[in-house]
Amino acid sequence: MKKRFWKRLGLGAAAFWLLGPAMGQEFDVRIPMQERSAATFYVSAEIAGLGASDFLVDTGSGYMTINEVTLAALQETGQAEYLKDLSGILANGERMRVPVYRIERLAIGGRCELRDVEAAVFPGKSRQILGLSVLTRTAPFVFSTDPAELHLSCGEGSLAAAGEAPPG
């Protein structure tokens, strides 16, 4: 049986999702995900040389989020630049205002490297989230649960496209 996937095609302000057969050559890299309780999936990602952290993969979240601990470490090395404040409604219905920062570098799974990503900052040591502000930059992408993998189109500047092996 052929695997099928949803493919996002962006056309200006509109976006279309097409169901079609998955074609491996469309994706530069596959990133393994770890399934945790309540059918949540996590990937490892490194932010600007701080070492690997686990990120919840959330296609329902508009932004990548980091916590205040990560932000403080990035600010110490000058790798985070304040951009704006963002007001939004959380999944529980609560309205929250958070700062958004530009982060110099994010490497998803040690292979898919993105520069100048936007991240909303949540209080304390909250869970970090890989949301659509990052995932759309790797489009088309596939979120697969069997096997648990992200299939990403990282582009010419990525470590995957350069043929480099993941660190470690």
Secondary structure, DSSP 8 states (H G I E B T S, - for coil): ---EEEEEEEETTEEEEEEEE--GGG-SEEEE-EEEGGGEEEEEEEETTS-EEEEEE-TT-SSEEEEHHHHHHHHHTT-EEEEEEEEEE-TTS-EEEEEEEEEEEEEETTTEEEEEEEEEEESTT---EE-HHHHGGG-S-EEEETTEEEEE---TTSTTTTT-----
